[in-house]
Structures are given as C-alpha cells and as structure tokens.
Amino acid sequence: MDKKQFFESFVVESPDQSGHILSLSPKIRQILGSVAVNIADHPIKKEYETLSQELLFRIWMFESICNGGSTTPPTDH
C-alpha cells in the first residue's frame, strides 16, 4: 500500500450511506498496538500507553469535528 492508498483508507462510506466520513481511530489504534507489543521496558511502555490514549482522544475529537460532531467520546480514555 502506498501513501496515497493509506490516507485514502481513512475515508469510508457513512453508516447511513449518505456520504463519506473520516475513520482514523481503528487503523491508528492498530498501528499503536503493534508498536506497543515490541516495547519490553515497563516504564517506557506505561508512558507509551498514556501518550497513545491521549493521541487517540485527539483523533476522536478531530473525527468528531470532521464528521459533524459525535457526542460519545471513546470509552478507553
């Protein structure tokens, strides 16, 4: 997958099929999870998880703005 395909994969059909929405969270969560698996040092892993959660929350806010405003934040933040 090239860069263009990667970024285009973040735009998906809306659930009601009325257009398209931005869907970053699932793919970013997968990427962050795959990196976390390779961190062996406990303090570094804990800090990485904290930063990952903050990043995912900010991604949720960005998606919410782009998609017309969801009121439900992610449950793991």
C-alpha positions in Angstrom: 0.0 0.0 0.0 1.5 3.4 -1.0 1.0 6.6 1.0 -2.0 7.8 -1.1 -3.8 4.5 -0.6 -3.0 4.6 3.1 -4.5 8.0 3.6 -7.5 7.3 1.3 -8.3 4.3 3.5 -9.2 6.7 6.3 -12.3 7.9 4.3 -15.2 5.4 4.4 -18.8 5.3 3.5 -21.1 6.6 6.3 -23.3 4.1 8.0 -26.4 5.5 6.5 -24.7 5.6 3.1 -25.4 9.4 2.8 -21.8 10.2 2.0 -18.3 9.7 3.4 -16.8 10.0 6.9 -13.3 10.1 8.3 -12.4 7.0 10.2 -8.9 7.2 11.7 -9.3 5.5 15.1 -9.4 1.8 14.1 -6.3 2.0 11.9 -4.3 4.2 14.2 -5.3 2.0 17.2 -3.9 -1.0 15.3 -0.7 0.8 14.5 -0.2 2.0 18.1 -1.0 -1.5 19.4 1.6 -3.2 17.1 4.3 -0.8 18.3 3.4 -1.4 22.0 3.9 -5.1 21.6 7.6 -4.6 20.9 8.2 -2.4 24.0 9.7 -4.5 26.7 10.7 -1.8 29.3 7.8 -1.4 31.7 8.2 2.3 32.5 8.6 3.2 28.8 5.6 1.0 27.9 3.4 2.7 30.5 4.4 6.2 29.2 3.8 5.0 25.6 0.3 3.8 26.6 -0.5 7.1 28.2 0.6 9.0 25.1 -1.3 6.6 22.9 -4.5 7.2 24.8 -4.0 11.0 24.5 -3.4 10.7 20.8 -6.5 8.5 20.3 -8.6 11.0 22.2 -7.3 13.9 20.0 -8.0 11.8 16.9 -11.6 11.2 18.1 -12.0 14.9 18.6 -10.7 15.5 15.0 -13.0 12.8 13.6 -15.9 14.3 15.5 -15.4 17.7 14.0 -14.9 16.4 10.5 -17.9 14.1 10.7 -20.4 16.6 12.1 -20.0 16.1 15.8 -20.3 12.9 17.7 -21.1 13.3 21.4 -19.7 10.0 22.6 -16.0 10.0 23.4 -14.0 6.8 23.2 -14.6 4.6 26.3 -10.9 3.8 26.9 -9.9 7.4 27.6 
